[in-house]
Amino acid sequence: MTEATDLPTQDPVDVPGVAARRSFPMPAILGTILAGLIILVVIGYLVVPPMLADYFMAKGMGFDQMGEFEQAIAAYDQSLVFEPHNAQPFYLRGLAYLNHHEPEKAAADFSQAIERQADDASFFYNRGLAYSELGDADKAIADYSQAITLQSSHLEAYNNRGNVYLGIGDLEQAFNDYSRALEIDANSAIAHMNRGLVLIEWGRFEEAVVELDEAIANDPAFRDAYFHRGRVLGSLGQVEAAVEDFSRAIELDPDDPAAFYLRGLGRSQLGDLASAIEDYSQAISLDATLVDAYFNRGLHYGALGEYEQAIDDFAQTVALEPNHYRAHFMQASAYFSLGDWAHAVECYTRSIEANADLPEPFNGRGTAYRMLGDYDRSKADFDRAILIQPNSANAFYQRALLQYFFGKYTDAIEDLTKALQLDSSLGGAYSFRGHAYLRTEQYDLAVEDYSHLIAANPNDAVALNNRCWANFKQEAFEAALPDCERSIELAPNDVNTLDSRARVYLALGRMEEAAADFQRIVDLGTNPDLALQAADELEAMTPVDMTGLVIHEAEAGTNLARYTHVRVSREIIGFAGARAVDGSRDSWWSAGDFAPHWIEIDLGTDYLVSEIRLLVTQSPGGLTNHRVVVKGLATGYVPTEIHTFEGRTIDSAWLSFKPDEPLVGIRYVRIESTSSPSWIGWREIEVIAAGP
């Protein structure tokens, strides 16, 4: 505003075409009027601007109360036009900026207010709030301290200075400030809660609960106090009480995703997975970036067997946090549970890329590779897991399973022994080592391992059956029978144990009881492979009327097996048993599984046989064992083993058995594969006629 100046005098001027007027001296009254006008201008200069400044301040404060902070800021701007030296509009505009989440501008306005009036505690306190929001702890502490200096009973300044100390980890100072606040007001709910937060950081949970109880007693609608008390009660194992507190926090603020998430964790601990999933879902609906909610919901879906939903949640987790190695790992586990080994390998690989220092993803990928039949990659992963964690019993155990399923029983025994040295409670290791001892005909050691399992659990029906079988294999039939009988008492419809007992009965000459068990296996029909074998045994036990049976002749060198009827223990789509007798080396039968498996050829009648030839399909190459069992007039229609192929075999190699003399009267030829590093199968099986 410019300063008032004196009014200039003006001489009269002539205007063309207009007669000049006479000039008269100013009357005394005119001078009085002019003096009065000058006084009014001076009064307006001194009175009107403060009035306008107050008007705009009042207008700004009204906007503040309505939450219209931008309009409030504009009103305070107008107020400062009229009174730029007044601290109050700067202070009020600073508050509006603070509420509008512009702490830098707020701090600048509070500084202007302090320059004009340095004795107001509120100015320093609120600038402290702005600095706190800006993350400048030192300046915030200095301003809160100055507010306290100016007003020693400033409870909020103590509380907020305590918050800053808590944020920078100075727990002692924080606790002291909250305690000073309580000296000022012993019923301050927020001071009690804040002191409880410090106690939580110190791990003094019981004392923290006391403080949070006080906070809630002083303010029953204090949402944060319920929330934090729920956290502490959960840490103390009082999960039901924690869930109640989170529920109360949700009632007070139903838009808080953290409370839903933590209540979900509590419900999960209580075993209520369905409700936990609901809470995680609600948390996600409120905050779609909540990584842990997706991850934990995925874990629960997996635990409930809902693997597709689990996979989706883990995918969301890694979309938000690409290096979340646990999510990649769990996604791989879900694919594994679905039998999707290829996708499991991909996800285990991403987990490894995110964190290559853990053995679990290597173990998981190694197992997936094993299921895909990739021995080399599987073993490499198990080797890496053991390198990372040499004392991991699970890593040795997983590698042992690989060795076992690929027929490397000695290596499997070595790894299983190491696993048990590291963890003697690993029951599965005793079981598989017992199986490996069986495969290597170390029956007494197999009995020891199964006995260990039975000692730990006398009602372990599987271990009882396995010990029965191990004793059977070492011809301790009397010792075998009680185990089989006890196992059947525990699991009356288990066809494996019925098969074991039937064979023990056969060995003891108790034919009727053996036949009853075989018939039971056929009637149950729960295992088609065993049912076929049981039917064969029943047929073999039935006397064959060989009256009228003759031996047919065929031209020497004829492949009697071509296009004949076959039976198999197992086959997969596209690789049926008939492919092993179709005369083509480029097609083959595959069981789609590791040993043991078998294929049986029915020649249709009895022939003279000079040779049995097998064309291998196998990847990788390695040690194998295949028994040749025949049945016909030559054996009295009793299954009889005539040869065993044992040794290293490779793909597309021929195996041949030529007896010294032709076999006279053979109708059935069965190849029983008992070990191989590959899935069981044959490219071609030929049974060569001896001729007339």
KAVEN-V470052 format. One record per helix or strand. SS is the DSSP state (H for helix, E for strand). FROM is the first residue (numbers start at 1). TO is the last residue. If there is no record, write none. Layout:
SS;FROM;TO, SS;FROM;TO
This chain:
H;28;65, H;69;82, H;87;99, H;103;116, H;121;134, H;137;150, H;155;167, H;171;184, H;189;201, H;205;218, H;223;235, H;239;252, H;257;269, H;273;286, H;291;303, H;307;320, H;325;337, H;341;354, H;359;371, H;375;388, H;393;405, H;409;422, H;427;439, H;443;456, H;461;473, H;477;490, H;495;507, H;511;524, H;528;541, E;551;552, E;559;559, E;565;568, E;572;572, E;575;575, H;577;581, E;589;590, E;597;616, E;622;631, H;633;635, E;640;649, E;654;657, E;663;675, E;681;689
